[in-house]
Amino acid sequence: MHLFEKCANFTVARDLRAAGLYPYFQRIESSADTEVVIDGHRKVMIGSNNYMGLTHDPRIIEAAKAALDKYGSGNTGSRFLNGNLDLHDQLEEDLADFVGKEAALVFSTGYQTNLGTIGALLGRNDTAFLDKLDHACIQDGARLGWGEIQRFRHADFEHLEKLLDAADPGRGKMIIVDGVYSMEGDIVDLPNLVPLARRYSAAILVDDAHSLGVLGPLGAGTAAHFDLTDEVDLITGTFSKSLASIGGFVAGDAVVVDFLRNNARSQIFSASMPPASVATVLKAVEIIRSEPERQERLWANTHRMMKELTEMGFDIGPTETPVVPILIGPMEKTFLVWRELFDAGVFTNPVVPPAVPEGSCRLRTSYMATHTDEQLDFVLEHLLRVGKKFGVLGQGIEVA
């Protein structure tokens, strides 16, 4: 059938499997936060978004167990109808307070958060301005809306201003950016974006998926990091990274959140977050806010790895955060480097087009508050060895 020709013609994954270089869907047999076991072999995990190292914290596990005992395993329906728990409402209050906004709305996944939020807000008379490196859920959310989409070059506010200046002044405008870009590790320049947005009466949405727990006082995110919380209209985030669970939220003015509560299709027509997941996030927010030493340890590990990788001769691009890419370039070499490290006991994520531009393939590494010095020593030892073997050191890959 013609419909499935594209499937038969997609041979990349099969070819990589045949060559022993397919890196995705690794079957993890057990996990201990900073280490995982795959095929019976222990590997140091530097490919996780578990920045705060909370997924195995006993307090997190206990909160999830207590919620299971009280509420059961699931809600069997959407929050709009029969799946709204007092836990959901409590979490929304805590999250709004955490990020400094009037109200918050919880979704079942981070992806659904941006699909529902952007899709509901972007009407026929509106335009969304997206950074070209915005996460896929932002791009898909904009497609679900009825409005116009304009894309500006990554972090290029001169280009953005040209697009804003050419736009119909009568249209609603929303600039949507990542707080931390997930494949580059750089932080959006809010101090320069805010006055530009205000000049053109554009709303700002910041996706803090990789910022919560990482940036700002007590991990409150990108806007808090720059002391610009009141200047950012909407903050979205996910629970699947620093907050040790699954789900997502949007926070902003109460009137906007109430509109989304009654119009965001990915929230209304999806089963709600299960009780154990909600309880996990509640406890994670509490721990992050009460233990600033976790954030301090995360940054100590991050700065160490940035410094040592750079001194070894690796190109880590423009990163400013615990997301530390190692630029390699060609796709084949990237998979070979990944395999060598994987076999040595280091778990990384190879990233290739379309997630990154052609010729800028990389290993995406990321670090946790709970990584030990010994684990990082082990990682650096093998990175240096493999970098020398494959000629990755000092090659200066240009990032598009």
N, C-alpha and C positions, 0 to 999 in steps of 0.2 A: 504494500500500500504506500502511496506517495507520502502520506502523512508521516510515516516512520522512516523514510529514507535518511533523514538527518541523523537518526539514531544509529543506523547501520554504518553511516559514513563517519561517525565520531569514533576515531580509533586511538586517540591520544592516550586515554586511560589504559586501554588494552595493551598498547605498545609499551607503556611504562611498566605495567605489571609483568609483561614478558621479560623485560630487561632487569627486573628486580628493583626498580626505582620509583614505584608508585608510593607516595608518602602519605596519602590521605586515608581517613577512616581506620586509623590504627586501633586495634582491639586492646583496650587497657583492661588488664585482668585484676589489678588492684591499684589503689592510689594512697599515698601518704603525704598529700600536700605538695611538697617540693620534689617528690620522686614518684614514679609510676613503674609498674611491672607490665612488660609486654613480651609475650612468648617466653615467659619465665625469666626474663632478664630485667634487672633494675636499671632505670635511666633517670638522670637528673632532669627535671622538667623546667626548661626555660622557654616553653611555648604556651604557657597558660596566661590567662588574664586575671588570675587569682591574686591580685596585687597585695591585698592585705593578709593573705594566707589564712583565711578564715574558714575554708570549706571543711576542715577537720577539727576546728576548735570545739572542745567538749561542750561549751555553753551553747553553741549553735546546734549541735546534734541533739542536745537535751531539749531545746526549744522546739525543734521539729517533732521529736517524739511526743512531747506533751500536747502539741496541736493535733497530731494523729489520734491520740487517745481521746481528746475532747470532741473533735469535729469529723473524724474519719479521713479517708484518703483523698476525697475529691468533693466537688460541689454539684456536679452533674447538670450544670446550667450556667447561663450568663449572669453577671451581676445585675443586669437590667431586670431580670425576672426573679429567679430563685437562688442565685449563687452569690449573694452579697452577705458577707460575714462581718461581725463587729471587728474582726481582725483587719479586714480590708479598710474599714473606716479609720481605725486607729493608725494603720500604716500611712494612710494619706495625710493625716494630721501631723505625724512625725516627720514625714518627708518634706511637707511644706515648711515646717519649722527648720528642718535641717538645711534646706537650700535658700531660705529667706523669702518665700513667696506666700501669698494669701491662701492658696489652695493647691491641692494636687489630685491627680486621678491615676489610679493604678490599672495597668493592662496586663494581659497574660504573658506577653513576651516584650522584649525591647523592640524587636522588629515591628510588632503590631502597634507599638506606641507611636512610632513615626508614621506608619501607614495611616492610622486612624486620625492622628492629630493634623497632619499636613493635608491629608485627603479631605477632611471635613472643613478645614479653614480656607482652602484654596478654591474660591468660587470663580465663575466665568469672568468676573470683572477684576480679577486679581492676578498678580505676577509673583512667582517665586524665583529668587536669585540664589543659585546654588554654586558653592565652590566645586570645581570639577573633581576634587578628591573626596567629596562628601560620601558617607557610607551608602551602600546600596539601598538600605531601608528609607533613607531620605529621598533618594532619586525615585524609588518606587512609590513612595507616598505622594510625591509631587505629580507623578503620572496618574495616580488615582483621582486627584483633584481635577476640577474642570478648568483651571486657569492656565495661564501661559507659564512656560519655564524658560529661564535664561541662565546660562552657565558662565561663570567667570574663571579665569585661570587661577590655579591654586595660590591663595594668599596674595593675589594681585589686586589691590584695592583701586589702583588707577583704572584697571580694566572694568572693575565693578562700577566705578563712578561713571564711566562712559555708558554702560548699560542703563544705569539709573537715570542718567541725564537724558537718554534717548527714549525712555519709557513714557507712556501716556501719564501725565500727572494726575489724571482722574482715577487711575486704577489703584487698588490696594496693593501694597508691596510687602513682601516678607523675605528677609535675608536669612538663609539657613546655613549654619556652619557646624562642623565638629569642634568640640572644645579641644580635644586631642585627636589628631589624625592617626588612625589605627595602623597604617602601614608605614608612616613616616616618623611618628612620634613627636611632631612639632605641635605647638600650642597656637590656637587662633589669636591674632593680634586684636583683642577686643578694644584696647585703648584707642586704636585708630579706626576700628570699625564703627564704634558707637557714634562718634560725631558725624561720620559719613551717613549712617542710617538716619539719624535725626534730621540731617539737612534735607533729605529726600522723603521724610515722613514714612520711613520703612520700619516695620517691626523686625525684631531680631529673635530668632530661635537658635539656641545653642544645644547641641546634642552632647551631653556629658557622660556618655557611655564609658569612656576611658579616663574620665576626670574625677569621678566621685571616689573619695578615699585618698586620691592621689594629690590633687591640687586644692589650694585654699586652706584657710584655717579649719582645722579638724576635718579636712577632707570634703568641704562643702562644694567644691567644684570650681570651674573656670571663672565664672563671674565673681565669686568670692575671692579667688586668687588675685584678681585685678581690682577688687573693691568696687565692682560695677554691677552688683546684684540688682539694684533698682533700675538700671539702664537696659537690662536684658528682659525682654517681654515674656519669653517662654524658655523653660529649661526641660529637656527630656533626658532620660537616663535609663539604664538597664540594671537589673539585679544580678546578671550572670557573670559579673566580673568582681569588683571589690566586695559586693554585697552577698556573695556566696550562695546564690540561689538562681531562680529564673523568674522573669517578669520584667516590667518596666513601668515608667510613670512620666507624666507631664505635670509641670508646676507653673503657675502664673497667677494672674488676677482671677478672683473668684468667679466673675461673670464669664470669663473665657472658659475656665475649667467646667463650669456648669453647662455651657453650650456644648463642649466636647462630651461631657457625660451623657448627653441626650442625642448626640449626632455622630459620634465616632463609630463607624460601622465595625471596625475590628475589635471594639470593646463590647458593643451591644450584641453582636452575633457570634461571640466566642465564649466558651466556658471560662469561668473565672480562675484565677490563680488558686491552686490547691492550698489547703490550710497550712500544711507543713512548710511550704515555700514562703508563705506570707510571714509565718512566725520566724523563719530563718532570717528574713530581711529585717524584721523588727529588731531582732537581737543583734544583727550585724551593725545596724545603724547605731544602736546603743554602745556597742563595743568600740566602734571607730571614734565616736564622739568622746568617749571616756578614756581612751588609751592613745593619746597623741604620739606616744613612743613608737607605735606601729608605723605611722607615717614617717617618722624620723628614720627608722631602720630601713624602710623601703628606699628612701632617698640616699641613704648611705650606701646601700647595695648598688643602686642605680649609678651614682656618681663614680663609684669604684669601677664598675664595668665599662662605663663610657671612657674613663681615663685610660684604663689598661688596654682596651680594644683599639683605641686611637693610637696609643703609643706603639702597639704591635704593628700598626700599619693598615688596619681595617678601615674601610670607608663606612661610617655609620650615618651618613647623610645629615639632615638638619635636626635630628632628634633633640628634645629637651626634657624627655620624660622616661619612665621605665620601659616604654616601647623602644627598643634599640635594634634597628634593622642593620644587617650586615650586607652591604651591597656587593653583588657578584657579577651580574650582567647577563651572560647567556643562560638560556633555560637549561640546557643539558648540563653545563658545569654546576649550576645551582643544585640540580637533583643529585649529582655525583657527590658534591660536598655534603648535602643533607645525609646521604646514605652512609658516608664515612663516619660522620658524627653520630648518627643513630646507632651504628654498629659498635661504636666506642662507648655508648651509654649516655649520649647527650640528645635530648629531645628538643628539636627546633621545628619551626614551620617554614617550609619553602613557599614563597609567594611569587606567582608568575602572572602574566597577562591572562584575563583582563583586569585582575585586581590591581596591577601596577602597569605602567607604560612599557612598551616593547624595549628590550635592551636594558631594563633596570630590575631584573629579577633579583631576589634577595632572600636571605634567611631572616625571618622575623623572630627576634628574641625578646623576651620580656621577663621582668624580675619581680620577686615577691619580698615582702617584709620578713618572711620566714626562711629565706635562703641562708644557709650557713656559710661562713668563710671557707670551710673545707669544700663544700659543694661548688662554690664559685671558683676556687683554685682548680678543681677538677675540670670544670668547664673551660677555663682559660687555657689550661694545659693542652687540651685537645683542639680547641679552636686555633691555637698557634700552630700546632703540628699540621692540622689539616689545611690551614691557610697557606702554609709554606708548600705543602705537597701539591696543591692545585693552583698556585700562583695567584692567590687572591689578595695578598698583602700589597698595599701601595699602588693599586691599579687605578684608583680615582674614578669610579663610575659616576657619570653625570646623571642626576635625577631630573626627569622632565617635570 
